[in-house]
Amino acid sequence: MEIILTQDVDRLGSKDDIVNVKDGFARNFLIPQKKAIVATESAKKILAENTKQRAHKEAKLKEEAQKIADQIVNKKISIGAKTSSSGKIFGSVNTIQLAEAINKKGFEIDRKQITIPEDSIKEVGTHKAIIKLHKEVKVEIEFEVVAE
């Protein structure tokens, strides 16, 4: 039986995939659990139209994310932290503080979009972080941790 998945299913496919499964699996599990619908001609046409519209929206979102990425790369970001005389930070710098510093520069970045490759930043200096603005647009920025 040919079906269209309405959500991701492990070891079968992802949302909007058209797959062939055994009739019993489709009728007894996937369709009642609302994980799939029968792939009729009209359902395939609707899927094609939705995919086309989604692709257009995704292209706009990606373009906007790329504009933000181009602007944010050139910004100098510094985070103040309380330090000891040897340059060690009391505590550590995390994504929350980095997101606040970026937002002060005029960008709306959520802390969940930021990844710091190092486990924790505990020293003054220049460090790198990765901001995921879109699933295809990632930006690596440098920020500086300074003593207050």
Secondary structure, DSSP 8 states (H G I E B T S, - for coil): -EEEESS-BTTTB-TT-EEE--HHHIIIIITTTTSEEE--HHHHHHHHHHHHHHHHHHHHHHHHHHHHHHHHHT--EEEEE-B-TTSEEEEEE-HHHHHHHHHHTT----GGGEE-SSS-EEESEEEEEEEEEETTEEEEEEEEEEE-
